[in-house]
């Protein structure tokens, strides 16, 4: 297979998984460099190595360095390699260990990854010229892969809704109780709508008040071995007119001594945008609210955040 384009090399590298197993300060490089112990995996064929850099390495960077190591065997014999490093102040024993490491890398690439010598060289040349471009494509593929995994292995989310009083900027209190609701659900598609019930309450004393729905979406994650609710999205804008309704106890042409506000039909549309690199999940929240007074006046609106 030809590996002379960024797309071809990125497609090949996107099949790798990388796990960093240890980090420690490097004893040779400057203090801000870190020596990473890591494992590259592809199709159950693992390869452990080390990589020294001043930042978290990527699959692209690590494979580029390994390809260069593998090509060392084509450039130098054992004696030539040892002599070259000895001239740079490296002890022969250390140079021999480095050469053996290059041999192991070459064997892994040829015997486990089924790459020929010229394919390794072609990959190396492409990465030398276009490493940043290839890395961008590889990370994009990794994000898409993580998104597919998250979609195929859905988790339970909890939608929290709280009714706010815009006049006070505080949660609405009716008979000393807040008007809230909570709904647990598991997404079964990339987008959809769930309805949350905020119930009915006496709004006699709220004539002229504007009520605003605040929403928060959470999921349970394992943090330090403990199940913890983590907020993945929220919509809390007291000035968002699309999330607001105004209580009117005396509609034009009518008189009423009491207003019953029905908040039983608040439809929250969850547009799911799955993103990954460590697999991050983001949500956009839409809300459609219906309020119903004794005069059967309906107010509907759609907003998106």
C-alpha positions as CSV (number, residue, x, y, z in Angstrom):
1,X,0.0,0.0,0.0
2,X,1.2,3.5,-0.8
3,X,1.8,5.9,2.1
4,X,2.8,8.9,0.2
5,X,-0.2,11.1,1.2
6,X,-1.4,12.5,4.5
7,X,-4.7,10.8,4.2
8,X,-3.2,7.3,3.7
9,X,-0.8,7.7,6.7
10,X,-3.6,9.2,8.8
11,X,-5.9,6.3,8.0
12,X,-3.2,3.8,9.0
13,X,-2.3,5.6,12.3
14,X,-6.0,6.2,13.3
15,X,-6.2,2.5,14.0
16,X,-3.8,2.8,16.9
17,X,-4.6,3.2,20.6
18,X,-2.0,4.7,22.9
19,X,-1.9,4.3,26.6
20,X,0.6,6.2,28.7
21,X,1.7,4.0,31.7
22,X,4.3,6.3,33.4
23,X,5.7,9.8,33.4
24,X,9.0,10.8,34.9
25,X,11.5,13.6,34.5
26,X,14.1,12.8,32.0
27,X,17.7,12.6,33.3
28,X,19.3,13.7,30.0
29,X,17.0,16.3,28.5
30,X,16.2,19.7,30.0
31,X,14.2,19.7,33.3
32,X,11.0,20.6,31.5
33,X,11.1,17.4,29.4
34,X,9.3,14.3,30.5
35,X,10.0,10.7,29.8
36,X,6.8,8.9,28.9
37,X,6.5,5.1,29.1
38,X,3.7,4.1,26.8
39,X,2.1,1.3,24.8
40,X,0.9,1.4,21.2
41,X,-1.8,-1.1,20.2
42,X,-3.4,-2.0,16.9
43,X,-5.4,-5.1,16.4
44,X,-4.2,-6.7,19.6
45,X,-0.6,-6.2,18.7
46,X,1.0,-4.1,21.4
47,X,4.4,-2.4,21.5
48,X,5.9,-0.8,24.5
49,X,8.4,2.1,24.3
50,X,9.5,5.4,25.8
51,X,9.2,8.9,24.4
52,X,10.8,12.1,25.7
53,X,9.1,15.4,25.0
54,X,8.1,18.7,26.6
55,X,4.4,17.9,26.1
56,X,1.9,15.0,26.0
57,X,2.8,12.9,23.0
58,X,0.4,11.9,20.2
59,X,0.2,8.6,18.3
60,X,1.6,10.5,15.2
61,X,4.6,11.8,17.1
62,X,5.4,8.5,18.6
63,X,5.1,6.5,15.4
64,X,7.1,9.0,13.5
65,X,10.0,8.5,16.0
66,X,9.6,4.7,15.9
67,X,9.7,4.7,12.1
68,X,13.0,6.6,12.2
69,X,14.3,4.1,14.6
70,X,13.4,1.2,12.4
71,X,15.1,2.8,9.4
72,X,18.3,3.0,11.4
73,X,19.0,-0.6,10.5
74,X,19.0,0.3,6.8
75,X,21.4,3.2,7.4
76,X,24.0,1.7,9.8
77,X,25.5,-1.6,10.7
78,X,25.9,-2.3,14.4
79,X,29.5,-1.2,14.5
80,X,28.8,2.0,12.5
81,X,25.9,2.9,14.8
82,X,28.0,2.3,18.0
83,X,30.9,4.4,16.5
84,X,28.5,7.2,15.6
85,X,27.0,7.4,19.1
86,X,30.4,7.0,20.7
87,X,31.6,10.1,18.9
88,X,28.7,11.9,20.5
89,X,29.7,10.8,24.0
90,X,27.4,7.8,24.3
91,X,28.9,4.7,25.9
92,X,29.2,1.6,23.7
93,X,27.0,-0.4,26.0
94,X,24.2,2.2,25.8
95,X,24.6,2.5,22.0
96,X,24.2,-1.3,21.7
97,X,21.1,-1.2,23.8
98,X,19.7,1.6,21.5
99,X,20.5,-0.5,18.4
100,X,18.8,-3.5,19.8
101,X,15.8,-1.3,20.5
102,X,15.8,-0.3,16.9
103,X,15.8,-3.9,15.9
104,X,12.8,-4.7,18.1
105,X,10.9,-1.7,16.6
106,X,11.7,-2.9,13.0
107,X,10.6,-6.5,13.8
108,X,7.3,-5.2,15.3
109,X,6.6,-3.1,12.2
110,X,7.4,-5.9,9.8
111,X,6.2,-9.0,11.6
112,X,3.2,-7.6,13.5
113,X,2.1,-4.7,11.4
114,X,3.1,-6.3,8.1
115,X,4.9,-3.2,6.8
116,X,7.6,-3.6,4.3
117,X,10.9,-1.7,4.5
118,X,9.9,0.7,1.7
119,X,6.4,1.3,3.4
120,X,8.1,2.2,6.7
121,X,10.4,4.6,4.8
122,X,7.4,6.1,2.9
123,X,5.5,6.7,6.1
124,X,8.6,8.3,7.7
125,X,9.0,10.7,4.7
126,X,5.4,11.7,4.8
127,X,5.5,12.4,8.5
128,X,8.7,14.3,8.2
129,X,7.0,16.7,5.8
130,X,3.4,16.7,7.0
131,X,3.4,15.6,10.7
132,X,1.0,18.4,11.8
133,X,-1.5,17.7,9.0
134,X,-1.5,14.0,9.6
135,X,-1.9,14.5,13.4
136,X,-4.9,16.7,12.8
137,X,-6.6,14.0,10.7
138,X,-5.7,11.3,13.2
139,X,-7.1,13.2,16.2
140,X,-10.3,13.9,14.2
141,X,-10.7,10.2,13.5
142,X,-10.1,9.4,17.2
143,X,-12.8,11.9,18.2
144,X,-15.3,10.3,15.7
145,X,-14.4,6.8,17.0
146,X,-15.0,7.9,20.6
147,X,-18.3,9.5,19.6
148,X,-19.4,6.3,17.9
149,X,-18.5,4.3,21.0
150,X,-20.4,6.7,23.3
151,X,-23.4,6.4,21.0
152,X,-23.3,2.6,21.0
153,X,-22.8,2.5,24.8
154,X,-25.3,5.1,26.0
155,X,-25.3,6.2,29.6
156,X,-28.1,7.5,31.7
157,X,-28.5,11.2,32.0
158,X,-30.5,13.3,34.4
159,X,-32.3,16.5,33.3
160,X,-33.0,19.0,36.1
161,X,-35.4,21.8,35.6
162,X,-35.9,24.7,38.0
163,X,-38.4,27.6,37.7
164,X,-36.9,31.0,38.5
165,X,-38.5,34.3,39.4
166,X,-36.9,36.9,37.1
167,X,-38.0,39.7,39.5
168,X,-35.9,38.3,42.4
169,X,-33.4,36.3,40.3
170,X,-34.0,33.5,42.8
171,X,-35.7,30.1,42.4
172,X,-39.5,30.5,42.6
173,X,-41.0,29.5,45.9
174,X,-44.7,28.5,46.2
175,X,-45.8,27.6,49.8
176,X,-42.1,27.7,50.7
177,X,-41.3,25.0,48.2
178,X,-39.3,25.4,45.0
179,X,-40.9,24.4,41.6
180,X,-38.5,21.8,40.3
181,X,-38.5,18.6,38.4
182,X,-36.0,15.8,37.6
183,X,-36.0,13.3,34.7
184,X,-33.7,10.4,34.1
185,X,-33.3,9.1,30.6
186,X,-31.0,7.2,28.3
187,X,-30.6,8.6,24.8
188,X,-31.5,6.2,22.0
189,X,-30.7,8.5,19.1
190,X,-28.4,11.3,18.3
191,X,-31.2,13.8,18.7
192,X,-34.7,13.8,20.2
193,X,-37.1,15.2,22.7
194,X,-37.9,14.4,26.3
195,X,-40.7,15.9,28.3
196,X,-40.3,17.0,31.9
197,X,-43.2,17.7,34.2
198,X,-43.0,20.8,36.4
199,X,-46.6,20.3,37.6
200,X,-49.3,22.9,38.6
201,X,-49.1,25.6,41.3
202,X,-51.0,28.5,42.7
203,X,-49.8,31.7,41.0
204,X,-52.2,34.1,42.8
205,X,-49.4,36.2,44.2
206,X,-47.3,36.2,41.0
207,X,-49.4,38.6,38.8
208,X,-46.9,40.3,36.4
209,X,-44.0,38.1,37.4
210,X,-41.9,36.6,34.7
211,X,-40.9,32.9,35.3
212,X,-37.8,31.5,33.6
213,X,-36.9,27.9,33.2
214,X,-33.3,26.9,34.2
215,X,-32.1,23.5,32.9
216,X,-29.1,21.4,33.8
217,X,-28.0,18.1,32.3
218,X,-25.9,15.7,34.3
219,X,-24.5,12.2,34.0
220,X,-22.8,9.9,36.5
221,X,-19.1,9.4,36.1
222,X,-16.5,7.4,38.0
223,X,-14.1,9.9,39.7
224,X,-11.5,8.5,42.0
225,X,-13.5,5.3,42.4
226,X,-16.7,7.2,43.4
227,X,-19.9,7.6,41.4
228,X,-20.2,11.4,40.9
229,X,-22.8,13.5,39.1
230,X,-21.0,15.6,36.5
231,X,-22.7,18.5,34.7
232,X,-22.3,18.2,30.9
233,X,-24.6,21.1,29.8
234,X,-26.7,23.8,31.3
235,X,-29.0,26.6,30.2
236,X,-29.3,29.2,33.0
237,X,-30.0,32.6,31.5
238,X,-32.4,34.8,33.5
239,X,-32.8,37.2,30.6
240,X,-33.6,34.5,27.9
241,X,-37.0,35.4,26.6
242,X,-37.3,32.1,24.9
243,X,-37.2,30.4,28.4
244,X,-39.7,32.8,29.9
245,X,-43.4,33.2,30.5
246,X,-45.2,36.1,32.2
247,X,-48.0,35.4,34.7
248,X,-51.2,37.4,33.9
249,X,-54.1,36.9,36.3
250,X,-56.5,39.2,34.6
251,X,-56.5,38.7,30.8
252,X,-58.0,41.4,28.7
253,X,-61.8,41.5,29.0
254,X,-61.8,39.1,31.9
255,X,-61.4,39.2,35.7
256,X,-60.0,36.4,37.8
257,X,-59.1,36.2,41.4
258,X,-56.7,33.3,41.0
259,X,-54.3,32.2,38.4
260,X,-53.5,28.5,38.0
261,X,-50.3,28.1,36.1
262,X,-49.9,24.7,34.4
263,X,-46.3,23.7,33.8
264,X,-47.0,20.0,33.0
265,X,-45.9,20.2,29.4
266,X,-42.3,21.4,29.2
267,X,-40.6,19.6,26.3
268,X,-36.9,19.7,26.4
269,X,-35.3,18.7,23.1
270,X,-31.8,17.4,23.6
271,X,-29.6,17.7,20.5
272,X,-26.7,15.4,21.2
273,X,-23.2,16.3,19.9
274,X,-20.7,13.6,20.8
275,X,-17.1,14.7,20.9
276,X,-14.0,12.7,22.0
277,X,-10.3,12.9,22.4
278,X,-10.6,11.6,25.8
279,X,-14.0,11.4,24.8
280,X,-15.8,14.5,25.8
281,X,-19.7,14.7,25.4
282,X,-21.4,18.0,24.8
283,X,-25.1,18.7,24.6
284,X,-27.1,21.6,23.2
285,X,-30.4,22.1,25.0
286,X,-33.6,23.3,23.5
287,X,-36.7,24.1,25.4
288,X,-40.4,24.5,24.4
289,X,-42.6,25.7,27.2
290,X,-46.4,25.9,27.5
291,X,-48.2,27.8,30.2
292,X,-51.9,27.6,30.7
293,X,-54.0,30.0,32.7
294,X,-57.7,29.9,33.6
295,X,-58.4,31.7,30.3
296,X,-56.6,28.9,28.4
297,X,-54.0,31.3,27.0
298,X,-51.1,29.4,25.6
299,X,-47.5,30.8,25.2
300,X,-45.0,28.7,23.3
301,X,-41.5,29.4,22.1
302,X,-38.4,27.5,21.1
303,X,-34.9,28.5,22.1
304,X,-31.6,26.8,21.6
305,X,-28.3,27.2,23.6
